[in-house]
Structures are given as C-alpha cells and as structure tokens.
C-alpha cells in the first residue's frame, strides 16, 4: 500500500519556486507568475495558497513573520485559502490582459477594469496613514493580520497607481513570441525589448545565430 504524503507536509518539503521579479512594478511581477503566458502552453506557478505567500515573500510585500502567519491560517481555513487563490488568479489574469492590451496599443476590456476596480474598492478600505515620524506619515494596511486576502491589497493598489502614472506609456510586452511577460521599459531611448536579456534575449540571439549558420550552409556551393 502506497502511503500518500499529507498536503500540508508536502508543502513543507517541496522546494519553493523562485519567481522572476523583472517587471519593474509589483503588479507586473504578479502578472508574470505564469511562464510562456503568450504561448499555447502557459506554465502556472501559483498552484497553492502557499505559492502565493511565497511570491509575496519574494516580492517583499510580506515579512517572514507575516508569511508564516498566513500559512498557518491557510492550514486552519483551507477552503477559504483555496477561494482566495482562485480570486488571486482571476485578478492576475485581468491585470495581465489590461496591461498587455496597453502595451500593444489596444484599449483594455471593460470587464477586466470592472474586476480590478472592485478589488481596488476592497483594498482601499484597508489603506491608512501610519507611523508618523520626521514630520510625515507613511501608507500602511489596517485589518486582521491573518486576513488571507491581504496579500492582494498592495498588488491592486500598485496596478491602479500604474494605470494613472506617467510610466503607463513605458509598459512593454516581451518581444519573445511565447514569453508574453510584461515589464516597465526604463531605458533612456525606450528600446528595451526583453523581459530578461539573460533568458529571452539570449534565446533570441541563439536563434538568430542558428538561422545565420543554416543560411550559410544552404548557399554554400
């Protein structure tokens, strides 16, 4: 009889996925939690609520203490954690479509904007001014520290800020046909083409080199 590892124990032993954070904005890094997003076979990296927490930890929006608290809460409330994960993925896809449309010169779909605005209303209800120091306040979040959806609030706020910022015109789509990742082009002449030069850029370079060699062999007498 094969003994199956309990889901919680499996999460503890599985190595966490290392996310690429090359988008230049929190909301774009969130949109990029799928590899080959523009291809026929996208690869999902948010398979569980624990993956969502791992991304938040790596993206810097959760401390180690906050991450552990949310993981413990997810074990206590697995159905709610699964529901939050489903909401997160739906929100991510809406964010991806919104900024992908903008990057390619098309207007976003109204239903995607509606979904983002609904999430924004919820997130902003938890936004507050905190930590008065040196004559100024900083932004913070109020609400239960164990609220499973709190990981989405900074993402939603960043997406809204990007939509209304001067950087919106710098949103780009990776030039790789399959990748589809989004990023902010902060190069001086706005010529950045790749989400990551070491990955998609080098892949394109290798493909061009292969094509050059193939053509040379084809025309050789």
C-alpha positions as CSV (number, residue, x, y, z in Angstrom):
1,X,0.0,0.0,0.0
2,X,1.4,3.4,-1.0
3,X,1.4,6.0,1.7
4,X,0.4,9.4,0.4
5,X,2.0,12.4,1.9
6,X,-0.4,14.8,3.6
7,X,-0.9,18.1,1.6
8,X,0.4,20.2,4.5
9,X,3.5,18.1,4.8
10,X,4.0,18.1,1.1
11,X,4.0,21.9,1.1
12,X,6.7,21.8,3.8
13,X,9.0,19.5,1.9
14,X,8.6,20.9,-1.6
15,X,11.2,23.4,-2.6
16,X,9.6,26.9,-3.2
17,X,9.6,28.2,-6.7
18,X,12.0,31.1,-7.3
19,X,10.0,33.8,-9.1
20,X,11.5,36.1,-11.7
21,X,10.9,39.7,-10.5
22,X,11.9,41.6,-13.6
23,X,8.7,43.5,-14.3
24,X,9.8,46.7,-12.6
25,X,6.4,47.0,-10.8
26,X,4.8,44.9,-8.2
27,X,1.6,44.4,-10.3
28,X,3.6,43.3,-13.4
29,X,5.6,40.8,-11.4
30,X,2.3,39.4,-10.2
31,X,1.1,39.2,-13.8
32,X,4.3,37.3,-14.6
33,X,3.6,34.4,-12.3
34,X,2.8,32.4,-15.4
35,X,5.6,31.3,-17.8
36,X,5.0,31.4,-21.5
37,X,1.9,33.4,-20.9
38,X,1.5,34.3,-24.6
39,X,2.2,30.8,-25.9
40,X,-0.1,27.8,-26.4
41,X,1.1,26.0,-23.2
42,X,1.4,28.5,-20.3
43,X,3.1,27.2,-17.1
44,X,1.3,28.1,-13.9
45,X,3.4,28.9,-10.9
46,X,0.7,29.6,-8.3
47,X,-0.6,26.1,-7.6
48,X,-1.5,26.7,-4.0
49,X,-2.0,29.4,-1.4
50,X,1.5,28.6,-0.1
51,X,2.8,29.5,-3.6
52,X,1.0,32.8,-3.4
53,X,2.6,33.5,0.0
54,X,6.0,32.5,-1.3
55,X,5.6,35.0,-4.2
56,X,4.6,37.8,-1.7
57,X,7.6,37.0,0.5
58,X,10.0,37.1,-2.5
59,X,8.4,40.3,-3.8
60,X,8.9,42.0,-0.5
61,X,5.3,42.7,0.5
62,X,5.3,40.1,3.3
63,X,7.8,39.7,6.2
64,X,8.8,36.3,7.2
65,X,6.6,36.6,10.3
66,X,3.6,37.7,8.2
67,X,4.2,34.9,5.7
68,X,4.2,32.3,8.5
69,X,1.1,33.7,10.0
70,X,-0.8,33.4,6.7
71,X,0.4,29.9,6.1
72,X,-0.8,28.8,9.5
73,X,-4.1,30.5,8.8
74,X,-4.4,28.7,5.4
75,X,-3.9,25.4,7.2
76,X,-6.7,26.3,9.6
77,X,-9.0,27.5,6.8
78,X,-8.1,25.5,3.7
79,X,-11.3,26.2,1.8
80,X,-11.1,29.9,2.3
81,X,-7.4,29.8,1.3
82,X,-8.3,28.0,-1.9
83,X,-11.0,30.6,-2.6
84,X,-8.5,33.4,-2.2
85,X,-6.1,31.6,-4.5
86,X,-8.8,31.4,-7.2
87,X,-9.6,35.2,-6.7
88,X,-5.9,35.9,-7.0
89,X,-5.5,34.0,-10.3
90,X,-8.6,35.7,-11.7
91,X,-7.3,39.1,-10.6
92,X,-3.8,38.3,-12.1
93,X,-5.3,37.4,-15.5
94,X,-7.3,40.6,-15.5
95,X,-4.2,42.6,-14.7
96,X,-2.3,40.8,-17.3
97,X,-4.9,41.4,-20.0
98,X,-5.2,45.1,-19.0
99,X,-1.5,45.9,-19.3
100,X,-1.0,43.5,-22.2
101,X,-3.6,45.5,-24.1
102,X,-2.0,48.8,-23.2
103,X,1.4,47.5,-24.3
104,X,0.1,46.6,-27.7
105,X,-1.9,49.8,-28.2
106,X,-5.4,48.3,-27.6
107,X,-8.0,49.5,-25.0
108,X,-8.4,47.2,-22.0
109,X,-11.6,45.2,-21.8
110,X,-14.3,46.9,-19.6
111,X,-14.9,43.7,-17.6
112,X,-11.3,43.5,-16.7
113,X,-11.3,47.1,-15.4
114,X,-14.5,46.3,-13.5
115,X,-12.8,43.4,-11.8
116,X,-9.8,45.5,-10.9
117,X,-11.9,48.4,-9.6
118,X,-14.0,46.0,-7.4
119,X,-10.8,44.7,-5.9
120,X,-9.5,48.2,-5.6
121,X,-12.5,49.3,-3.6
122,X,-11.9,46.5,-1.1
123,X,-8.2,47.1,-0.9
124,X,-8.5,50.9,-0.3
125,X,-10.9,50.3,2.6
126,X,-7.9,48.9,4.4
127,X,-5.4,51.6,3.4
128,X,-4.4,54.0,6.2
129,X,-1.8,56.6,7.3
130,X,0.6,55.2,9.9
131,X,3.9,55.7,11.6
132,X,4.2,59.5,12.0
133,X,7.9,60.2,12.1
134,X,10.2,63.0,10.9
135,X,7.1,65.2,10.2
136,X,5.4,62.8,7.8
137,X,3.2,59.7,7.7
138,X,3.6,56.6,5.6
139,X,1.0,54.3,4.0
140,X,0.0,51.1,5.7
141,X,-2.7,48.5,5.9
142,X,-5.2,48.0,8.6
143,X,-7.3,44.9,9.2
144,X,-6.6,41.5,10.7
145,X,-3.1,40.3,10.2
146,X,-4.4,36.9,9.4
147,X,-6.7,38.1,6.6
148,X,-5.9,35.6,3.8
149,X,-6.6,38.2,1.1
150,X,-4.4,40.9,2.4
151,X,-1.6,39.8,0.1
152,X,-3.6,41.1,-2.8
153,X,-4.1,44.6,-1.5
154,X,-0.7,46.0,-2.4
155,X,-0.9,44.4,-5.8
156,X,-4.2,46.0,-6.6
157,X,-3.1,49.4,-5.3
158,X,0.1,49.2,-7.5
159,X,-1.9,48.3,-10.6
160,X,-4.2,51.4,-10.1
161,X,-1.2,53.6,-9.5
162,X,0.5,52.4,-12.6
163,X,-2.7,53.0,-14.7
164,X,-2.7,56.6,-13.6
165,X,1.0,57.3,-13.7
166,X,3.4,58.6,-16.3
167,X,5.0,55.2,-16.5
168,X,2.0,53.7,-18.2
169,X,3.4,54.5,-21.7
170,X,6.5,52.5,-20.7
171,X,4.7,49.2,-20.2
172,X,6.1,46.7,-22.7
173,X,5.4,43.1,-23.8
174,X,8.5,40.8,-24.1
175,X,9.5,40.5,-27.7
176,X,9.6,36.7,-27.5
177,X,6.5,35.3,-29.2
178,X,5.9,32.8,-26.4
179,X,7.0,34.5,-23.3
180,X,4.5,37.3,-23.1
181,X,5.8,38.8,-19.8
182,X,5.3,42.4,-19.1
183,X,7.8,45.0,-17.9
184,X,8.5,48.7,-17.5
185,X,11.0,50.0,-20.1
186,X,13.1,52.5,-18.2
187,X,15.9,52.6,-20.8
188,X,16.8,56.2,-21.9
189,X,15.8,55.6,-25.5
190,X,12.9,53.2,-24.7
191,X,14.5,50.4,-26.6
192,X,14.3,47.5,-24.1
193,X,12.7,44.5,-25.9
194,X,13.2,41.6,-23.5
195,X,11.8,40.8,-20.0
196,X,15.2,39.3,-19.2
197,X,18.2,39.6,-21.5
198,X,19.8,36.6,-19.9
199,X,16.7,34.4,-20.8
200,X,14.6,35.6,-23.7
201,X,17.3,37.9,-25.1
202,X,19.9,35.2,-25.2
203,X,17.3,32.8,-26.6
204,X,16.6,35.2,-29.5
205,X,20.4,35.7,-30.0
206,X,21.0,32.0,-30.2
207,X,18.0,31.6,-32.7
208,X,19.4,34.3,-34.9
209,X,22.9,32.7,-34.8
210,X,21.3,29.3,-35.8
211,X,19.4,30.9,-38.7
212,X,22.6,32.6,-39.9
213,X,24.5,29.3,-39.9
214,X,21.7,27.5,-41.6
215,X,21.5,30.0,-44.4
216,X,25.3,29.9,-44.9
217,X,25.2,26.2,-45.2
218,X,22.3,26.5,-47.7
219,X,24.0,28.9,-50.0
220,X,27.4,27.2,-49.8
221,X,28.5,25.9,-53.3
